[in-house]
Amino acid sequence: MQAAAKAHPINIRFKPRTPARVIATVKKQYASYILDEGEEYVDWFKTDLHKEISARMTPAKSLRTLRDMAGWTLAETGQKIGVSAFRISDYESGQRAISKAMAKKLAGVFNTSPAVFI
């Protein structure tokens, strides 16, 4: 039996006009992620978990993950950058490398750094 992983606290800031009921719901739903008195914030990019996840992510996996998060089909993604659904499929399967120029287009569509795709 594996031990449960400890939740990493995150810093959440609400806009000034956020309804109190929304704040209360978030605090209740995600209590295990909220810092207790005396705890310190951690820099996500310096955590072992971030390093582990980053090491596993290939450009192909990054593209698939971002596309899934956006809720786009292969065809929709292809239309946004001017290529076919088959080309996107080739990128995601690793059958075709993502060029620097294509990485820039993808980065623009997904609002991320081109380095994610190289």
MMTF fields as JSON, N, C-alpha, C and O atoms, coordinates in Angstrom:
{
  "mmtfVersion": "1.0.0",
  "mmtfProducer": "UNKNOWN",
  "numBonds": 471,
  "numAtoms": 472,
  "numGroups": 118,
  "numChains": 1,
  "numModels": 1,
  "chainsPerModel": [1],
  "groupsPerChain": [118],
  "chainIdList": ["A"],
  "bondAtomList": [4, 2, 8, 6, 12, 10, 16, 14, 20, 18, 24, 22, 28, 26, 32, 30, 36, 34, 40, 38, 44, 42, 48, 46, 52, 50, 56, 54, 60, 58, 64, 62, 68, 66, 72, 70, 76, 74, 80, 78, 84, 82, 88, 86, 92, 90, 96, 94, 100, 98, 104, 102, 108, 106, 112, 110, 116, 114, 120, 118, 124, 122, 128, 126, 132, 130, 136, 134, 140, 138, 144, 142, 148, 146, 152, 150, 156, 154, 160, 158, 164, 162, 168, 166, 172, 170, 176, 174, 180, 178, 184, 182, 188, 186, 192, 190, 196, 194, 200, 198, 204, 202, 208, 206, 212, 210, 216, 214, 220, 218, 224, 222, 228, 226, 232, 230, 236, 234, 240, 238, 244, 242, 248, 246, 252, 250, 256, 254, 260, 258, 264, 262, 268, 266, 272, 270, 276, 274, 280, 278, 284, 282, 288, 286, 292, 290, 296, 294, 300, 298, 304, 302, 308, 306, 312, 310, 316, 314, 320, 318, 324, 322, 328, 326, 332, 330, 336, 334, 340, 338, 344, 342, 348, 346, 352, 350, 356, 354, 360, 358, 364, 362, 368, 366, 372, 370, 376, 374, 380, 378, 384, 382, 388, 386, 392, 390, 396, 394, 400, 398, 404, 402, 408, 406, 412, 410, 416, 414, 420, 418, 424, 422, 428, 426, 432, 430, 436, 434, 440, 438, 444, 442, 448, 446, 452, 450, 456, 454, 460, 458, 464, 462, 468, 466],
  "bondOrderList": [1, 1, 1, 1, 1, 1, 1, 1, 1, 1, 1, 1, 1, 1, 1, 1, 1, 1, 1, 1, 1, 1, 1, 1, 1, 1, 1, 1, 1, 1, 1, 1, 1, 1, 1, 1, 1, 1, 1, 1, 1, 1, 1, 1, 1, 1, 1, 1, 1, 1, 1, 1, 1, 1, 1, 1, 1, 1, 1, 1, 1, 1, 1, 1, 1, 1, 1, 1, 1, 1, 1, 1, 1, 1, 1, 1, 1, 1, 1, 1, 1, 1, 1, 1, 1, 1, 1, 1, 1, 1, 1, 1, 1, 1, 1, 1, 1, 1, 1, 1, 1, 1, 1, 1, 1, 1, 1, 1, 1, 1, 1, 1, 1, 1, 1, 1, 1],
  "groupList": [{"groupName": "MET", "atomNameList": ["N", "CA", "C", "O"], "elementList": ["N", "C", "C", "O"], "formalChargeList": [0, 0, 0, 0], "bondAtomList": [1, 0, 2, 1, 3, 2], "bondOrderList": [1, 1, 2], "singleLetterCode": "M", "chemCompType": "L-PEPTIDE LINKING"}, {"groupName": "GLN", "atomNameList": ["N", "CA", "C", "O"], "elementList": ["N", "C", "C", "O"], "formalChargeList": [0, 0, 0, 0], "bondAtomList": [1, 0, 2, 1, 3, 2], "bondOrderList": [1, 1, 2], "singleLetterCode": "Q", "chemCompType": "L-PEPTIDE LINKING"}, {"groupName": "ALA", "atomNameList": ["N", "CA", "C", "O"], "elementList": ["N", "C", "C", "O"], "formalChargeList": [0, 0, 0, 0], "bondAtomList": [1, 0, 2, 1, 3, 2], "bondOrderList": [1, 1, 2], "singleLetterCode": "A", "chemCompType": "L-PEPTIDE LINKING"}, {"groupName": "LYS", "atomNameList": ["N", "CA", "C", "O"], "elementList": ["N", "C", "C", "O"], "formalChargeList": [0, 0, 0, 0], "bondAtomList": [1, 0, 2, 1, 3, 2], "bondOrderList": [1, 1, 2], "singleLetterCode": "K", "chemCompType": "L-PEPTIDE LINKING"}, {"groupName": "HIS", "atomNameList": ["N", "CA", "C", "O"], "elementList": ["N", "C", "C", "O"], "formalChargeList": [0, 0, 0, 0], "bondAtomList": [1, 0, 2, 1, 3, 2], "bondOrderList": [1, 1, 2], "singleLetterCode": "H", "chemCompType": "L-PEPTIDE LINKING"}, {"groupName": "PRO", "atomNameList": ["N", "CA", "C", "O"], "elementList": ["N", "C", "C", "O"], "formalChargeList": [0, 0, 0, 0], "bondAtomList": [1, 0, 2, 1, 3, 2], "bondOrderList": [1, 1, 2], "singleLetterCode": "P", "chemCompType": "L-PEPTIDE LINKING"}, {"groupName": "ILE", "atomNameList": ["N", "CA", "C", "O"], "elementList": ["N", "C", "C", "O"], "formalChargeList": [0, 0, 0, 0], "bondAtomList": [1, 0, 2, 1, 3, 2], "bondOrderList": [1, 1, 2], "singleLetterCode": "I", "chemCompType": "L-PEPTIDE LINKING"}, {"groupName": "ASN", "atomNameList": ["N", "CA", "C", "O"], "elementList": ["N", "C", "C", "O"], "formalChargeList": [0, 0, 0, 0], "bondAtomList": [1, 0, 2, 1, 3, 2], "bondOrderList": [1, 1, 2], "singleLetterCode": "N", "chemCompType": "L-PEPTIDE LINKING"}, {"groupName": "ARG", "atomNameList": ["N", "CA", "C", "O"], "elementList": ["N", "C", "C", "O"], "formalChargeList": [0, 0, 0, 0], "bondAtomList": [1, 0, 2, 1, 3, 2], "bondOrderList": [1, 1, 2], "singleLetterCode": "R", "chemCompType": "L-PEPTIDE LINKING"}, {"groupName": "PHE", "atomNameList": ["N", "CA", "C", "O"], "elementList": ["N", "C", "C", "O"], "formalChargeList": [0, 0, 0, 0], "bondAtomList": [1, 0, 2, 1, 3, 2], "bondOrderList": [1, 1, 2], "singleLetterCode": "F", "chemCompType": "L-PEPTIDE LINKING"}, {"groupName": "THR", "atomNameList": ["N", "CA", "C", "O"], "elementList": ["N", "C", "C", "O"], "formalChargeList": [0, 0, 0, 0], "bondAtomList": [1, 0, 2, 1, 3, 2], "bondOrderList": [1, 1, 2], "singleLetterCode": "T", "chemCompType": "L-PEPTIDE LINKING"}, {"groupName": "VAL", "atomNameList": ["N", "CA", "C", "O"], "elementList": ["N", "C", "C", "O"], "formalChargeList": [0, 0, 0, 0], "bondAtomList": [1, 0, 2, 1, 3, 2], "bondOrderList": [1, 1, 2], "singleLetterCode": "V", "chemCompType": "L-PEPTIDE LINKING"}, {"groupName": "TYR", "atomNameList": ["N", "CA", "C", "O"], "elementList": ["N", "C", "C", "O"], "formalChargeList": [0, 0, 0, 0], "bondAtomList": [1, 0, 2, 1, 3, 2], "bondOrderList": [1, 1, 2], "singleLetterCode": "Y", "chemCompType": "L-PEPTIDE LINKING"}, {"groupName": "SER", "atomNameList": ["N", "CA", "C", "O"], "elementList": ["N", "C", "C", "O"], "formalChargeList": [0, 0, 0, 0], "bondAtomList": [1, 0, 2, 1, 3, 2], "bondOrderList": [1, 1, 2], "singleLetterCode": "S", "chemCompType": "L-PEPTIDE LINKING"}, {"groupName": "LEU", "atomNameList": ["N", "CA", "C", "O"], "elementList": ["N", "C", "C", "O"], "formalChargeList": [0, 0, 0, 0], "bondAtomList": [1, 0, 2, 1, 3, 2], "bondOrderList": [1, 1, 2], "singleLetterCode": "L", "chemCompType": "L-PEPTIDE LINKING"}, {"groupName": "ASP", "atomNameList": ["N", "CA", "C", "O"], "elementList": ["N", "C", "C", "O"], "formalChargeList": [0, 0, 0, 0], "bondAtomList": [1, 0, 2, 1, 3, 2], "bondOrderList": [1, 1, 2], "singleLetterCode": "D", "chemCompType": "L-PEPTIDE LINKING"}, {"groupName": "GLU", "atomNameList": ["N", "CA", "C", "O"], "elementList": ["N", "C", "C", "O"], "formalChargeList": [0, 0, 0, 0], "bondAtomList": [1, 0, 2, 1, 3, 2], "bondOrderList": [1, 1, 2], "singleLetterCode": "E", "chemCompType": "L-PEPTIDE LINKING"}, {"groupName": "GLY", "atomNameList": ["N", "CA", "C", "O"], "elementList": ["N", "C", "C", "O"], "formalChargeList": [0, 0, 0, 0], "bondAtomList": [1, 0, 2, 1, 3, 2], "bondOrderList": [1, 1, 2], "singleLetterCode": "G", "chemCompType": "PEPTIDE LINKING"}, {"groupName": "TRP", "atomNameList": ["N", "CA", "C", "O"], "elementList": ["N", "C", "C", "O"], "formalChargeList": [0, 0, 0, 0], "bondAtomList": [1, 0, 2, 1, 3, 2], "bondOrderList": [1, 1, 2], "singleLetterCode": "W", "chemCompType": "L-PEPTIDE LINKING"}],
  "groupTypeList": [0, 1, 2, 2, 2, 3, 2, 4, 5, 6, 7, 6, 8, 9, 3, 5, 8, 10, 5, 2, 8, 11, 6, 2, 10, 11, 3, 3, 1, 12, 2, 13, 12, 6, 14, 15, 16, 17, 16, 16, 12, 11, 15, 18, 9, 3, 10, 15, 14, 4, 3, 16, 6, 13, 2, 8, 0, 10, 5, 2, 3, 13, 14, 8, 10, 14, 8, 15, 0, 2, 17, 18, 10, 14, 2, 16, 10, 17, 1, 3, 6, 17, 11, 13, 2, 9, 8, 6, 13, 15, 12, 16, 13, 17, 1, 8, 2, 6, 13, 3, 2, 0, 2, 3, 3, 14, 2, 17, 11, 9, 7, 10, 13, 5, 2, 11, 9, 6],
  "groupIdList": [1, 2, 3, 4, 5, 6, 7, 8, 9, 10, 11, 12, 13, 14, 15, 16, 17, 18, 19, 20, 21, 22, 23, 24, 25, 26, 27, 28, 29, 30, 31, 32, 33, 34, 35, 36, 37, 38, 39, 40, 41, 42, 43, 44, 45, 46, 47, 48, 49, 50, 51, 52, 53, 54, 55, 56, 57, 58, 59, 60, 61, 62, 63, 64, 65, 66, 67, 68, 69, 70, 71, 72, 73, 74, 75, 76, 77, 78, 79, 80, 81, 82, 83, 84, 85, 86, 87, 88, 89, 90, 91, 92, 93, 94, 95, 96, 97, 98, 99, 100, 101, 102, 103, 104, 105, 106, 107, 108, 109, 110, 111, 112, 113, 114, 115, 116, 117, 118],
  "secStructList": [7, 7, 7, 7, 7, 7, 7, 7, 7, 7, 7, 7, 7, 7, 7, 6, 6, 7, 7, 2, 2, 2, 2, 2, 2, 2, 2, 2, 2, 6, 4, 4, 4, 1, 7, 7, 6, 6, 7, 7, 7, 7, 7, 4, 4, 4, 1, 2, 2, 2, 2, 2, 2, 2, 2, 2, 7, 7, 2, 2, 2, 2, 2, 2, 2, 2, 2, 2, 2, 2, 6, 7, 7, 2, 2, 2, 2, 2, 2, 2, 2, 6, 7, 7, 2, 2, 2, 2, 2, 2, 2, 2, 2, 6, 1, 1, 7, 7, 7, 2, 2, 2, 2, 2, 2, 2, 2, 2, 2, 2, 6, 1, 7, 4, 4, 4, 4, 7],
  "xCoordList": [0.833, 0.0, 0.877, 1.781, 0.616, 1.4, 0.829, -0.382, 1.733, 1.301, 0.744, 1.196, -0.209, -0.792, 0.242, 0.977, 0.289, 1.23, 0.776, -0.419, 1.724, 1.402, 1.074, 1.798, 0.009, -0.395, 0.571, 0.998, 0.91, 1.781, 0.923, 0.04, 1.151, 0.333, 0.595, 1.704, -0.422, -0.287, -0.809, -1.581, -0.389, -0.801, -1.985, -1.838, -3.134, -4.333, -4.694, -4.767, -4.918, -5.35, -6.678, -6.861, -7.592, -8.904, -8.984, -8.371, -9.743, -9.992, -10.792, -11.537, -10.651, -11.342, -12.853, -13.437, -13.487, -14.948, -15.419, -16.569, -14.539, -14.933, -15.978, -15.762, -17.111, -18.153, -17.638, -16.869, -18.074, -17.649, -17.979, -17.224, -19.108, -19.496, -18.51, -18.274, -17.937, -16.942, -15.673, -15.113, -15.228, -14.034, -14.25, -13.373, -15.414, -15.715, -15.736, -15.241, -16.306, -16.37, -14.976, -14.667, -14.143, -12.779, -12.007, -11.308, -12.137, -11.435, -11.893, -11.078, -13.182, -13.711, -13.279, -12.814, -13.431, -13.147, -11.66, -11.3, -10.802, -9.369, -8.592, -7.475, -9.176, -8.547, -7.161, -6.282, -6.958, -5.655, -4.557, -3.374, -4.93, -3.949, -3.681, -2.795, -4.426, -4.293, -3.276, -3.283, -2.414, -1.363, -1.926, -2.851, -1.339, -1.633, -0.688, 0.325, -1.016, -0.158, 1.256, 1.42, 2.248, 3.634, 4.206, 5.422, 3.345, 3.858, 4.357, 3.94, 5.245, 5.812, 5.418, 5.208, 5.324, 5.088, 6.338, 7.453, 6.149, 7.279, 7.213, 6.134, 8.359, 8.425, 8.187, 9.02, 7.057, 6.674, 7.807, 8.048, 8.498, 9.521, 10.765, 11.618, 10.877, 12.016, 11.666, 12.527, 10.42, 10.013, 10.44, 10.591, 10.626, 10.977, 9.848, 10.102, 8.602, 7.464, 7.494, 7.274, 7.764, 7.85, 8.968, 8.791, 10.114, 11.255, 10.928, 11.298, 10.24, 9.865, 8.886, 9.051, 7.876, 6.885, 7.539, 7.278, 8.377, 9.047, 9.941, 10.025, 10.607, 11.503, 10.738, 11.276, 9.507, 8.687, 8.021, 7.636, 7.882, 7.154, 8.028, 9.092, 7.562, 8.204, 7.404, 6.288, 7.948, 7.15, 5.817, 4.794, 5.828, 4.606, 3.586, 2.408, 4.033, 3.126, 2.619, 1.463, 3.479, 3.06, 1.958, 0.971, 2.12, 1.113, -0.205, -1.259, -0.155, -1.383, -2.063, -3.283, -1.276, -1.829, -2.492, -3.612, -1.805, -2.354, -3.605, -4.57, -3.59, -4.755, -5.943, -7.066, -5.693, -6.759, -7.316, -8.529, -6.425, -6.865, -7.725, -8.669, -7.394, -8.173, -9.497, -10.416, -9.583, -10.805, -10.931, -12.037, -9.795, -9.802, -9.556, -8.841, -10.164, -9.893, -8.594, -8.044, -8.119, -6.926, -7.199, -6.352, -8.393, -8.752, -8.825, -8.334, -9.43, -9.534, -8.153, -7.891, -7.289, -5.924, -5.2, -4.519, -5.345, -4.713, -5.195, -4.398, -6.486, -7.043, -6.452, -6.198, -6.238, -5.72, -4.301, -3.902, -3.538, -2.15, -1.893, -0.763, -2.934, -2.816, -2.212, -1.526, -2.461, -1.997, -3.149, -4.187, -2.955, -4.012, -4.047, -3.104, -5.167, -5.301, -4.261, -3.762, -3.94, -2.928, -1.557, -0.802, -1.247, 0.037, 0.085, 1.1, -1.004, -1.063, -0.914, -0.197, -1.581, -1.481, -0.033, 0.454, 0.644, 2.058, 2.925, 3.833, 2.655, 3.399, 3.164, 4.106, 1.903, 1.548, 2.067, 2.363, 2.174, 2.666, 4.188, 4.776, 4.826, 6.281, 6.823, 8.034, 5.935, 6.37, 6.983, 7.717, 6.678, 7.216, 7.699, 6.991, 8.911, 9.46, 8.797, 8.397, 8.688, 8.104, 9.233, 10.17, 9.137, 10.17, 10.083, 9.101, 11.114, 11.112, 9.978, 9.315, 9.76, 8.69, 7.325, 6.464, 7.133, 5.86, 5.718, 4.615, 6.816, 6.776, 6.303, 5.564, 6.726, 6.295, 4.792, 4.096, 4.292, 2.856, 2.053, 1.053, 2.503, 1.81, 1.827, 0.828, 2.97, 3.088, 2.093, 1.493, 1.922, 0.972, -0.46, -1.237, -0.809, -2.16, -2.449, -3.551, -1.442, -1.64, -1.154, -1.201, -0.69, -0.244, 0.825, 0.706, 1.855, 2.948, 4.272, 4.294, 5.343, 6.665, 6.911, 6.501, 7.572, 7.919, 8.811, 8.824, 9.542, 10.435, 9.679, 10.263, 8.407, 7.587, 7.531, 7.381, 7.65, 7.482, 8.79, 8.78, 9.906, 11.21, 11.964, 13.079],
  "yCoordList": [-1.18, 0.0, 1.243, 1.368, 2.152, 3.377, 4.453, 4.556, 5.25, 6.378, 7.469, 7.634, 8.195, 9.298, 10.4, 10.734, 10.952, 12.036, 13.301, 13.59, 14.043, 15.299, 16.363, 16.531, 17.058, 18.124, 19.292, 19.641, 19.888, 21.054, 22.311, 22.481, 23.188, 24.407, 25.341, 25.392, 26.064, 27.032, 28.379, 28.455, 29.421, 30.774, 31.166, 31.301, 31.346, 31.749, 33.166, 33.487, 34.001, 35.367, 35.589, 35.192, 36.223, 36.502, 37.97, 38.832, 38.24, 39.619, 40.285, 39.61, 41.599, 42.295, 42.073, 42.029, 41.935, 41.798, 40.342, 40.08, 39.393, 37.988, 37.771, 38.16, 37.154, 36.928, 36.065, 35.126, 36.399, 35.682, 34.196, 33.363, 33.854, 32.45, 31.668, 30.486, 32.311, 31.658, 31.391, 30.296, 32.387, 32.235, 31.132, 30.293, 31.128, 30.106, 28.709, 27.756, 28.588, 27.291, 26.786, 25.611, 27.666, 27.281, 26.855, 25.842, 27.626, 27.292, 25.948, 25.175, 25.665, 24.398, 23.237, 22.208, 23.402, 22.337, 21.992, 20.831, 22.988, 22.781, 23.065, 23.58, 22.734, 23.013, 22.399, 22.979, 21.235, 20.576, 21.318, 21.042, 22.246, 23.005, 24.389, 25.102, 24.764, 26.096, 26.057, 25.145, 27.043, 27.084, 27.287, 28.069, 26.559, 26.784, 27.863, 28.156, 28.442, 29.464, 28.895, 27.802, 29.616, 29.201, 28.425, 28.258, 27.944, 27.246, 28.27, 29.428, 27.828, 28.725, 28.266, 27.079, 29.226, 28.908, 28.319, 28.621, 27.471, 26.91, 27.397, 27.676, 27.495, 27.839, 26.559, 25.653, 26.48, 25.285, 24.812, 23.608, 25.714, 25.34, 24.748, 24.192, 24.86, 24.291, 22.978, 22.368, 22.544, 21.321, 20.08, 20.113, 19.001, 17.731, 17.252, 16.659, 17.512, 17.1, 17.786, 17.137, 19.096, 19.81, 19.24, 19.034, 18.985, 18.436, 17.061, 16.75, 16.246, 14.909, 14.976, 14.27, 15.821, 15.961, 16.517, 16.029, 17.521, 18.137, 17.146, 17.158, 16.29, 15.31, 14.305, 13.784, 14.034, 13.068, 13.67, 12.941, 14.986, 15.627, 15.772, 16.389, 15.198, 15.37, 16.424, 16.751, 16.961, 17.904, 17.297, 17.982, 16.011, 15.338, 15.276, 15.566, 14.899, 14.817, 16.201, 16.358, 17.191, 18.557, 19.018, 19.604, 18.758, 19.145, 18.443, 19.079, 17.147, 16.39, 16.905, 17.066, 17.159, 17.639, 19.002, 19.215, 19.918, 21.26, 21.214, 21.936, 20.374, 20.252, 19.687, 20.171, 18.668, 18.094, 19.12, 19.214, 19.883, 20.896, 21.959, 22.475, 22.285, 23.278, 22.696, 23.435, 21.355, 20.715, 20.715, 20.652, 20.787, 20.857, 19.485, 18.655, 19.266, 18.061, 18.274, 19.375, 17.197, 17.315, 18.316, 19.145, 18.219, 19.108, 20.566, 21.451, 20.823, 22.196, 22.788, 23.948, 21.988, 22.463, 22.744, 23.761, 21.85, 22.038, 23.297, 24.021, 23.562, 24.764, 26.026, 27.003, 26.003, 27.192, 27.55, 28.713, 26.545, 26.827, 26.554, 26.692, 26.169, 26.014, 24.703, 24.673, 23.623, 22.306, 21.317, 21.636, 20.118, 19.107, 18.419, 18.493, 17.751, 16.956, 15.839, 15.46, 15.317, 14.26, 14.748, 14.007, 15.993, 16.569, 16.69, 16.371, 17.145, 17.243, 15.855, 15.685, 14.872, 13.5, 13.005, 12.348, 13.325, 12.939, 13.589, 12.952, 14.851, 15.528, 14.846, 14.587, 14.557, 13.972, 12.548, 12.118, 11.824, 10.443, 10.382, 9.326, 11.516, 11.548, 11.089, 10.93, 10.873, 10.437, 11.58, 11.352, 12.798, 13.98, 14.94, 15.217, 15.441, 16.415, 17.767, 18.11, 18.52, 19.859, 20.845, 20.967, 21.551, 22.521, 23.758, 23.953, 24.578, 25.819, 26.737, 27.362, 26.816, 27.673, 27.167, 27.959, 25.85, 25.281, 25.442, 25.671, 25.326, 25.518, 26.93, 27.129, 27.905, 29.29, 29.433, 30.118, 28.787, 28.846, 28.188, 28.734, 27.018, 26.306, 27.117, 27.189, 27.72, 28.531, 29.688, 30.023, 30.291, 31.387, 30.937, 31.637, 29.784, 29.25, 28.841, 29.051, 28.253, 27.758, 28.74, 28.442, 29.9, 30.939, 30.41, 30.551, 29.806, 29.249, 29.531, 30.191, 29.05, 29.242, 28.22, 27.066, 28.621, 27.668, 26.531, 25.443, 26.775, 25.75, 24.495, 23.413, 24.628, 23.477, 22.451, 21.258, 22.899, 22.028, 21.638, 20.959, 22.057, 21.759, 20.754, 20.369],
  "zCoordList": [0.0, 0.0, 0.0, 0.826, -0.913, -1.008, -0.103, 0.09, 0.444, 1.264, 0.366, -0.766, 0.85, 0.078, -0.1, 0.829, -1.291, -1.567, -0.854, -0.785, -0.33, 0.348, -0.692, -1.674, -0.475, -1.387, -1.265, -0.164, -2.38, -2.394, -2.333, -3.174, -1.374, -1.285, -2.463, -2.994, -2.858, -3.94, -3.465, -2.509, -4.128, -3.779, -4.661, -5.876, -4.062, -4.8, -4.388, -3.201, -5.385, -5.123, -5.826, -6.977, -5.128, -5.692, -6.09, -5.46, -7.135, -7.519, -6.411, -5.701, -6.25, -5.151, -5.112, -4.029, -6.256, -6.264, -6.319, -6.671, -5.975, -5.972, -4.879, -3.731, -5.226, -4.219, -3.063, -3.266, -1.862, -0.658, -0.748, -0.247, -1.387, -1.488, -2.359, -2.111, -3.368, -4.217, -3.413, -3.469, -2.673, -1.838, -0.807, -0.602, -0.156, 0.85, 0.238, 0.839, -0.952, -1.627, -1.977, -1.777, -2.495, -2.851, -1.608, -1.619, -0.546, 0.698, 1.25, 1.754, 1.159, 1.669, 0.769, 1.259, -0.527, -1.491, -1.551, -1.746, -1.384, -1.559, -0.28, -0.328, 0.847, 2.142, 2.27, 2.907, 1.671, 1.796, 1.034, 1.236, 0.17, -0.602, -0.016, -0.488, 0.987, 1.569, 2.698, 3.525, 2.725, 3.74, 5.134, 5.355, 6.06, 7.468, 7.975, 7.341, 9.099, 9.714, 9.893, 10.436, 9.449, 9.627, 8.442, 8.35, 7.526, 6.348, 5.331, 5.341, 4.464, 3.46, 2.064, 1.813, 1.174, -0.221, -0.832, -0.405, -1.84, -2.566, -4.003, -4.526, -4.629, -6.046, -6.832, -6.816, -7.518, -8.268, -9.168, -9.263, -9.823, -10.788, -10.139, -10.831, -8.838, -8.116, -7.415, -6.782, -7.521, -6.829, -7.608, -8.83, -6.882, -7.512, -8.424, -9.473, -8.023, -8.837, -10.199, -11.222, -10.225, -11.499, -12.356, -13.557, -11.747, -12.491, -13.061, -14.193, -12.281, -12.725, -13.899, -14.894, -13.775, -14.849, -16.108, -17.207, -15.959, -17.102, -17.828, -19.056, -17.068, -17.678, -18.534, -19.511, -18.176, -18.924, -20.157, -21.07, -20.19, -21.28, -22.517, -22.479, -23.596, -24.887, -25.646, -25.242, -26.733, -27.53, -27.976, -27.982, -28.35, -28.782, -27.648, -27.857, -26.451, -25.297, -24.907, -24.513, -25.018, -24.689, -25.621, -25.178, -26.916, -27.893, -27.595, -27.589, -27.351, -27.077, -25.81, -25.775, -24.783, -23.516, -23.69, -23.224, -24.357, -24.56, -25.434, -25.179, -26.454, -27.333, -26.556, -26.695, -25.74, -24.926, -23.94, -23.75, -23.319, -22.359, -23.037, -22.439, -24.292, -25.033, -25.536, -25.89, -25.564, -26.04, -27.545, -28.08, -28.237, -29.7, -30.309, -29.747, -31.47, -32.244, -33.016, -33.048, -33.635, -34.487, -35.618, -35.95, -36.198, -37.315, -36.868, -37.569, -35.714, -35.217, -34.957, -35.276, -34.382, -34.106, -35.41, -35.542, -36.363, -37.665, -38.365, -38.963, -38.297, -38.923, -38.318, -39.024, -37.026, -36.335, -36.766, -36.702, -37.207, -37.612, -39.088, -39.557, -39.824, -41.259, -41.741, -42.762, -41.013, -41.452, -41.307, -40.726, -41.839, -41.77, -40.409, -39.621, -40.165, -38.944, -38.928, -37.868, -40.112, -40.204, -39.745, -39.114, -40.065, -39.648, -38.12, -37.5, -37.524, -36.062, -35.451, -34.466, -36.023, -35.545, -35.62, -34.701, -36.719, -36.866, -35.797, -35.263, -35.48, -34.418, -33.075, -32.326, -32.779, -31.485, -31.316, -30.201, -32.419, -32.331, -32.362, -32.132, -32.646, -32.72, -34.065, -34.223, -35.044, -36.371, -37.173, -38.135, -36.774, -37.452, -36.378, -35.41, -36.56, -35.608, -35.82, -36.932, -34.747, -34.817, -35.093, -34.304, -36.225, -36.596, -35.699, -34.983, -35.749, -34.964, -35.409, -34.581, -36.717, -37.239, -36.764, -36.382, -36.789, -36.338, -34.827, -34.33, -34.099, -32.643, -32.311, -31.347, -33.105, -32.884, -33.142, -32.393, -34.203, -34.491, -33.371, -32.904, -32.951, -31.879, -30.586, -29.87, -30.3, -29.086, -29.115, -28.093, -30.279, -30.412, -30.178, -29.528, -30.699, -30.553, -29.108, -28.601, -28.452, -27.087, -26.025, -24.831, -26.456, -25.528, -24.546, -23.329, -25.117, -24.32, -25.023, -26.062, -24.48, -25.068, -26.187, -26.059, -27.277, -28.322, -27.8, -28.376, -26.734, -26.178, -25.755, -25.693, -25.469, -25.08, -26.196, -25.931, -27.451, -28.603, -29.277, -30.304, -28.713, -29.347, -28.511, -28.865]
}
